[in-house]
Amino acid sequence: MADLLDETDLQILKTLQKNAKLTTKELAEAVHLTPTPVFERQRRLERKGYIKKYVAVLDPEKLGQGLLVFCKVKLKQINREIAEAFTRRIIRLPEVTECYNTSGAYDYLLKVRSRDMRQYQEFVLTKLGEIENVSSIESTFVMSEVKQIYGIYI
């Protein structure tokens, strides 16, 4: 942490991770301060990049995207140009909700949401499999989500 955060800053961050819809007044009550200093601290945390954005966590099952797949992708070869071309393509695929460049046997780990196995197969054949320099794709299908935390440990 480039800037030192005090206990109150950390408490604000922890509280917002649990519920970002809190009003300033509710947040102030949760951290035992008055609204004005909490508002100022929250804005400072946003300005300094500790808080990147606020989002709504949606239910994938209810939205017809209940199949969760972790997809490991190995490229035929890798250099800056190939990696940048691959990531440009991946960023445009709405099925890919997360993408990580990794070390080890695979170059990228993708988190993919799909309606069902048939739609995932179509995604692999018509989108992911068509990307130049993809050497192999290994899919791991999630049977159940045991733990899912949207924040980070502070």
LOLUMVO-267867 format. One record per residue: residue number from 1; residue in one letter; chain; x, y, z of N, C-alpha, C, O in turn. Coordinates in steps of 0.02 Angstrom, whole numbers, padded with zeros to 5 digits. Example, Ala and Ser with C-alpha at 12.3 -4.5 7.8 and 13.67 -1.06 7.14 Angstrom:
BEGIN
1/A/A/00660/-00284/00390/00615/-00225/00390/00660/-00165/00390/00712/-00166/00423
2/S/A/00642/-00112/00354/00684/-00053/00357/00645/00002/00394/00670/00057/00402
END
This chain:
BEGIN
1/M/A/00042/-00059/00000/00000/00000/00000/00044/00062/00000/00079/00077/00049
2/A/A/00042/00098/-00055/00084/00157/-00062/00067/00209/-00009/00111/00237/00023
3/D/A/00003/00222/00000/-00019/00268/00052/-00038/00225/00113/-00065/00170/00106
4/L/A/-00024/00251/00171/-00044/00215/00231/-00118/00225/00244/-00142/00281/00246
5/L/A/-00152/00170/00253/-00223/00173/00270/-00228/00160/00344/-00195/00116/00371
6/D/A/-00270/00199/00377/-00280/00186/00448/-00337/00136/00458/-00368/00114/00409
7/E/A/-00350/00119/00520/-00401/00069/00535/-00470/00090/00510/-00510/00047/00488
8/T/A/-00485/00154/00512/-00551/00178/00488/-00557/00169/00413/-00609/00147/00389
9/D/A/-00504/00185/00376/-00504/00174/00304/-00516/00100/00289/-00558/00083/00246
10/L/A/-00480/00057/00324/-00488/-00015/00313/-00558/-00039/00330/-00586/-00082/00296
11/Q/A/-00587/-00011/00383/-00655/-00030/00403/-00705/-00006/00350/-00754/-00042/00336
12/I/A/-00694/00052/00322/-00738/00076/00268/-00734/00028/00209/-00786/00009/00181
13/L/A/-00674/00009/00189/-00665/-00037/00133/-00698/-00104/00146/-00733/-00131/00103
14/K/A/-00688/-00132/00206/-00718/-00196/00224/-00794/-00192/00222/-00827/-00237/00197
15/T/A/-00821/-00138/00248/-00894/-00130/00250/-00923/-00122/00180/-00975/-00152/00165
16/L/A/-00890/-00084/00137/-00914/-00074/00069/-00910/-00139/00028/-00951/-00150/-00016
17/Q/A/-00860/-00181/00043/-00855/-00245/00008/-00916/-00289/00023/-00938/-00328/-00019
18/K/A/-00942/-00283/00083/-01001/-00323/00102/-01064/-00294/00071/-01108/-00332/00051
19/N/A/-01069/-00227/00067/-01129/-00196/00040/-01112/-00126/00016/-01109/-00078/00055
20/A/A/-01101/-00120/-00049/-01083/-00055/-00079/-01142/-00009/-00087/-01134/00049/-00107
21/K/A/-01203/-00033/-00072/-01263/00009/-00079/-01277/00050/-00017/-01326/00088/-00016
22/L/A/-01237/00043/00034/-01249/00081/00095/-01247/00156/00080/-01206/00180/00041
23/T/A/-01291/00192/00112/-01289/00265/00107/-01229/00289/00148/-01202/00251/00188
24/T/A/-01211/00351/00139/-01156/00378/00179/-01174/00376/00253/-01131/00361/00295
25/K/A/-01235/00390/00269/-01258/00388/00339/-01252/00317/00368/-01227/00308/00424
26/E/A/-01274/00266/00330/-01269/00197/00353/-01196/00175/00360/-01179/00139/00407
27/L/A/-01155/00195/00312/-01084/00179/00315/-01052/00212/00376/-01012/00181/00411
28/A/A/-01069/00274/00389/-01043/00310/00447/-01062/00275/00512/-01020/00268/00557
29/E/A/-01124/00252/00517/-01146/00215/00576/-01106/00150/00585/-01088/00131/00640
30/A/A/-01093/00117/00529/-01057/00053/00531/-00985/00061/00555/-00958/00016/00588
31/V/A/-00954/00118/00540/-00884/00129/00559/-00878/00178/00618/-00823/00198/00636
32/H/A/-00935/00196/00647/-00937/00238/00707/-00906/00308/00697/-00866/00331/00737
33/L/A/-00927/00339/00642/-00907/00408/00628/-00968/00446/00605/-01022/00418/00597
34/T/A/-00959/00511/00595/-01014/00551/00567/-01009/00549/00491/-00956/00532/00464
35/P/A/-01063/00565/00457/-01064/00559/00384/-01011/00600/00346/-00983/00575/00298
36/T/A/-00998/00661/00367/-00952/00703/00329/-00882/00674/00323/-00856/00669/00267
37/P/A/-00849/00654/00378/-00782/00624/00369/-00783/00558/00331/-00736/00542/00295
38/V/A/-00837/00519/00338/-00842/00457/00301/-00848/00471/00226/-00816/00438/00186
39/F/A/-00889/00519/00208/-00896/00539/00138/-00828/00561/00110/-00810/00540/00055
40/E/A/-00792/00602/00147/-00726/00626/00124/-00677/00569/00117/-00639/00566/00068
41/R/A/-00676/00523/00165/-00631/00465/00161/-00648/00420/00102/-00604/00397/00066
42/Q/A/-00713/00408/00092/-00734/00366/00036/-00713/00396/-00030/-00688/00361/-00074
43/R/A/-00723/00460/-00038/-00703/00494/-00101/-00627/00491/-00110/-00603/00481/-00166
44/R/A/-00589/00499/-00056/-00516/00494/-00060/-00495/00423/-00081/-00450/00415/-00122
45/L/A/-00527/00372/-00052/-00512/00303/-00070/-00528/00289/-00144/-00493/00250/-00176
46/E/A/-00580/00321/-00169/-00597/00314/-00240/-00544/00349/-00283/-00519/00321/-00332
47/R/A/-00528/00412/-00265/-00479/00451/-00304/-00411/00416/-00307/-00378/00417/-00359
48/K/A/-00390/00386/-00251/-00324/00354/-00249/-00324/00284/-00278/-00272/00251/-00281
49/G/A/-00383/00260/-00300/-00386/00195/-00335/-00396/00134/-00291/-00394/00078/-00315
50/Y/A/-00406/00144/-00226/-00420/00086/-00182/-00488/00056/-00199/-00497/-00004/-00196
51/I/A/-00535/00099/-00216/-00601/00077/-00239/-00602/00090/-00314/-00602/00147/-00337
52/K/A/-00604/00035/-00352/-00603/00042/-00425/-00672/00058/-00453/-00678/00101/-00496
53/K/A/-00724/00023/-00429/-00791/00036/-00452/-00841/-00001/-00408/-00821/-00041/-00366
54/Y/A/-00904/00014/-00418/-00958/-00019/-00381/-00998/-00060/-00432/-01014/-00035/-00486
55/V/A/-01014/-00122/-00413/-01050/-00165/-00460/-01106/-00202/-00424/-01106/-00209/-00363
56/A/A/-01154/-00226/-00463/-01206/-00270/-00438/-01185/-00342/-00454/-01164/-00355/-00510
57/V/A/-01190/-00387/-00406/-01174/-00457/-00417/-01238/-00492/-00438/-01287/-00495/-00400
58/L/A/-01238/-00518/-00499/-01298/-00548/-00527/-01298/-00624/-00518/-01245/-00654/-00506
59/D/A/-01356/-00654/-00522/-01363/-00726/-00515/-01360/-00758/-00585/-01407/-00751/-00624
60/P/A/-01305/-00793/-00601/-01297/-00822/-00668/-01351/-00874/-00685/-01373/-00879/-00742
61/E/A/-01371/-00913/-00635/-01424/-00963/-00647/-01488/-00930/-00672/-01516/-00952/-00722
62/K/A/-01509/-00879/-00638/-01572/-00845/-00656/-01567/-00810/-00724/-01618/-00798/-00756
63/L/A/-01506/-00795/-00745/-01496/-00761/-00808/-01477/-00809/-00865/-01455/-00787/-00918
64/G/A/-01484/-00874/-00852/-01471/-00923/-00904/-01398/-00934/-00920/-01381/-00951/-00976
65/Q/A/-01354/-00923/-00871/-01283/-00934/-00881/-01255/-00976/-00824/-01204/-00959/-00794
66/G/A/-01289/-01032/-00811/-01273/-01073/-00753/-01211/-01117/-00760/-01185/-01141/-00709
67/L/A/-01187/-01129/-00821/-01128/-01171/-00829/-01066/-01128/-00821/-01056/-01080/-00858
68/L/A/-01024/-01146/-00773/-00962/-01110/-00761/-00904/-01156/-00781/-00900/-01213/-00758
69/V/A/-00860/-01130/-00823/-00804/-01170/-00848/-00739/-01131/-00839/-00736/-01071/-00854
70/F/A/-00688/-01165/-00814/-00621/-01137/-00814/-00585/-01168/-00873/-00581/-01229/-00879
71/C/A/-00560/-01126/-00916/-00532/-01148/-00979/-00458/-01129/-00982/-00441/-01070/-00978
72/K/A/-00415/-01179/-00988/-00343/-01167/-00993/-00323/-01167/-01066/-00337/-01214/-01103
73/V/A/-00289/-01114/-01086/-00270/-01106/-01157/-00195/-01103/-01163/-00161/-01065/-01128
74/K/A/-00168/-01144/-01208/-00097/-01144/-01224/-00091/-01117/-01295/-00126/-01139/-01340
75/L/A/-00045/-01071/-01305/-00032/-01044/-01372/00025/-01083/-01405/00068/-01110/-01370
76/K/A/00025/-01085/-01472/00077/-01121/-01509/00146/-01091/-01495/00195/-01127/-01486
77/Q/A/00147/-01026/-01493/00208/-00989/-01475/00184/-00924/-01443/00127/-00904/-01452
78/I/A/00229/-00892/-01408/00208/-00830/-01375/00263/-00778/-01379/00321/-00791/-01365
79/N/A/00242/-00719/-01398/00284/-00660/-01396/00235/-00602/-01383/00175/-00613/-01378
80/R/A/00261/-00542/-01379/00218/-00485/-01362/00161/-00476/-01412/00104/-00466/-01393
81/E/A/00176/-00481/-01476/00126/-00470/-01528/00071/-00524/-01526/00012/-00508/-01531
82/I/A/00090/-00586/-01518/00042/-00641/-01514/-00001/-00635/-01451/-00061/-00644/-01454
83/A/A/00031/-00619/-01395/-00006/-00612/-01332/-00056/-00554/-01336/-00113/-00561/-01314
84/E/A/-00035/-00498/-01365/-00080/-00441/-01371/-00138/-00456/-01418/-00195/-00436/-01405
85/A/A/-00125/-00492/-01473/-00178/-00510/-01519/-00228/-00557/-01485/-00288/-00550/-01494
86/F/A/-00202/-00605/-01447/-00246/-00652/-01411/-00290/-00614/-01361/-00350/-00625/-01359
87/T/A/-00260/-00571/-01321/-00299/-00536/-01270/-00350/-00488/-01301/-00405/-00479/-01274
88/R/A/-00333/-00457/-01358/-00383/-00415/-01392/-00444/-00455/-01412/-00500/-00432/-01404
89/R/A/-00434/-00516/-01436/-00490/-00559/-01456/-00530/-00581/-01395/-00592/-00579/-01396
90/I/A/-00496/-00600/-01341/-00529/-00625/-01281/-00572/-00570/-01249/-00627/-00584/-01227
91/I/A/-00546/-00510/-01248/-00583/-00454/-01218/-00650/-00443/-01251/-00698/-00420/-01219
92/R/A/-00655/-00458/-01316/-00717/-00448/-01353/-00767/-00506/-01345/-00823/-00500/-01369
93/L/A/-00748/-00560/-01311/-00793/-00617/-01303/-00833/-00610/-01239/-00805/-00616/-01184
94/P/A/-00899/-00598/-01243/-00938/-00587/-01182/-00943/-00649/-01137/-00955/-00642/-01077
95/E/A/-00934/-00708/-01165/-00936/-00769/-01125/-00878/-00773/-01075/-00884/-00804/-01023
96/V/A/-00822/-00741/-01093/-00763/-00741/-01049/-00772/-00685/-00999/-00770/-00626/-01016
97/T/A/-00781/-00704/-00935/-00792/-00653/-00884/-00727/-00634/-00848/-00723/-00580/-00818
98/E/A/-00677/-00677/-00852/-00611/-00661/-00824/-00558/-00695/-00866/-00570/-00749/-00894
99/C/A/-00500/-00664/-00871/-00444/-00693/-00908/-00379/-00675/-00872/-00367/-00618/-00854
100/Y/A/-00338/-00726/-00862/-00274/-00717/-00827/-00218/-00746/-00869/-00224/-00801/-00895
101/N/A/-00163/-00709/-00876/-00102/-00734/-00906/-00065/-00770/-00851/-00049/-00741/-00800
102/T/A/-00050/-00834/-00862/-00022/-00876/-00809/00045/-00905/-00829/00064/-00904/-00888
103/S/A/00081/-00931/-00779/00142/-00968/-00793/00126/-01042/-00786/00073/-01060/-00759
104/G/A/00170/-01084/-00811/00158/-01156/-00805/00141/-01187/-00872/00163/-01163/-00924
105/A/A/00101/-01240/-00870/00085/-01279/-00930/00041/-01241/-00979/00042/-01256/-01039
106/Y/A/00003/-01192/-00955/-00042/-01154/-00998/-00025/-01080/-00994/00003/-01057/-00945
107/D/A/-00042/-01044/-01047/-00027/-00973/-01050/-00082/-00929/-01021/-00068/-00876/-00994
108/Y/A/-00145/-00952/-01026/-00202/-00912/-01003/-00252/-00956/-00968/-00263/-01014/-00986
109/L/A/-00283/-00928/-00917/-00339/-00959/-00883/-00399/-00915/-00893/-00398/-00856/-00874
110/L/A/-00452/-00943/-00922/-00513/-00906/-00935/-00569/-00931/-00891/-00575/-00991/-00878
111/K/A/-00610/-00885/-00867/-00672/-00903/-00832/-00728/-00889/-00881/-00736/-00832/-00904
112/V/A/-00766/-00941/-00898/-00816/-00935/-00951/-00884/-00954/-00922/-00891/-01003/-00886
113/R/A/-00934/-00914/-00939/-01004/-00927/-00920/-01042/-00947/-00983/-01034/-00917/-01036
114/S/A/-01085/-00997/-00975/-01125/-01020/-01031/-01192/-01046/-01005/-01200/-01062/-00946
115/R/A/-01241/-01051/-01051/-01306/-01077/-01033/-01301/-01152/-01016/-01328/-01175/-00965
116/D/A/-01268/-01190/-01059/-01263/-01262/-01051/-01203/-01288/-01090/-01166/-01250/-01121
117/M/A/-01194/-01355/-01089/-01137/-01386/-01123/-01139/-01373/-01199/-01086/-01361/-01229
118/R/A/-01196/-01376/-01228/-01202/-01365/-01301/-01179/-01295/-01320/-01143/-01285/-01368
119/Q/A/-01201/-01245/-01281/-01180/-01176/-01296/-01105/-01168/-01284/-01071/-01132/-01321
120/Y/A/-01078/-01201/-01233/-01005/-01197/-01221/-00967/-01228/-01279/-00917/-01201/-01302
121/Q/A/-00991/-01286/-01303/-00958/-01319/-01359/-00958/-01273/-01420/-00908/-01268/-01455
122/E/A/-01013/-01239/-01432/-01018/-01192/-01488/-00968/-01135/-01479/-00936/-01113/-01527
123/F/A/-00962/-01111/-01418/-00913/-01058/-01402/-00842/-01081/-01419/-00804/-01044/-01450
124/V/A/-00825/-01142/-01398/-00757/-01167/-01410/-00745/-01176/-01484/-00692/-01156/-01510
125/L/A/-00792/-01204/-01520/-00783/-01218/-01591/-00783/-01156/-01635/-00744/-01151/-01683
126/T/A/-00827/-01109/-01620/-00835/-01052/-01666/-00800/-00989/-01644/-00790/-00943/-01684
127/K/A/-00781/-00985/-01581/-00749/-00924/-01558/-00678/-00937/-01532/-00629/-00913/-01562
128/L/A/-00672/-00974/-01479/-00607/-00985/-01449/-00561/-01026/-01495/-00502/-01009/-01503
129/G/A/-00588/-01078/-01525/-00548/-01120/-01570/-00526/-01087/-01634/-00481/-01111/-01667
130/E/A/-00558/-01032/-01651/-00541/-00996/-01712/-00486/-00944/-01702/-00462/-00914/-01750
131/I/A/-00466/-00933/-01640/-00414/-00883/-01627/-00346/-00910/-01649/-00326/-00966/-01631
132/E/A/-00312/-00870/-01688/-00247/-00889/-01714/-00197/-00903/-01658/-00198/-00869/-01606
133/N/A/-00155/-00952/-01667/-00102/-00972/-01622/-00125/-01010/-01560/-00085/-01023/-01516
134/V/A/-00189/-01028/-01555/-00211/-01070/-01500/-00188/-01142/-01515/-00205/-01170/-01568
135/S/A/-00150/-01170/-01470/-00124/-01238/-01479/-00169/-01290/-01445/-00184/-01341/-01475
136/S/A/-00191/-01275/-01383/-00234/-01322/-01348/-00279/-01286/-01300/-00264/-01231/-01276
137/I/A/-00335/-01319/-01287/-00386/-01293/-01241/-00405/-01350/-01195/-00423/-01404/-01217
138/E/A/-00402/-01337/-01129/-00424/-01387/-01080/-00478/-01356/-01037/-00468/-01303/-01007
139/S/A/-00535/-01388/-01035/-00592/-01362/-00998/-00604/-01400/-00934/-00602/-01461/-00932
140/T/A/-00616/-01363/-00880/-00635/-01392/-00816/-00703/-01365/-00798/-00712/-01304/-00791
141/F/A/-00751/-01410/-00791/-00820/-01391/-00778/-00834/-01390/-00703/-00819/-01438/-00668
142/V/A/-00862/-01335/-00680/-00876/-01327/-00608/-00941/-01363/-00592/-00993/-01349/-00623
143/M/A/-00939/-01409/-00544/-00998/-01446/-00523/-01038/-01407/-00471/-01099/-01408/-00472
144/S/A/-01003/-01372/-00426/-01036/-01329/-00378/-00986/-01277/-00353/-00926/-01289/-00350
145/E/A/-01012/-01219/-00337/-00970/-01165/-00311/-00972/-01169/-00235/-01024/-01160/-00204
146/V/A/-00915/-01184/-00205/-00910/-01195/-00133/-00900/-01128/-00097/-00930/-01117/-00044
147/K/A/-00858/-01085/-00124/-00844/-01021/-00093/-00834/-00969/-00147/-00798/-00979/-00196
148/Q/A/-00867/-00913/-00139/-00860/-00859/-00187/-00861/-00793/-00149/-00912/-00773/-00121
149/I/A/-00804/-00761/-00148/-00796/-00697/-00114/-00782/-00645/-00167/-00740/-00656/-00211
150/Y/A/-00816/-00589/-00164/-00806/-00537/-00215/-00756/-00484/-00193/-00733/-00444/-00234
151/G/A/-00739/-00484/-00131/-00690/-00435/-00106/-00623/-00467/-00098/-00611/-00524/-00119
152/I/A/-00578/-00431/-00067/-00512/-00458/-00052/-00503/-00456/00024/-00535/-00418/00059
153/Y/A/-00459/-00498/00048/-00445/-00502/00119/-00404/-00440/00139/-00351/-00427/00111
154/I/A/-00430/-00404/00188/-00394/-00344/00211/-00379/-00355/00285/-00349/-00312/00318
END
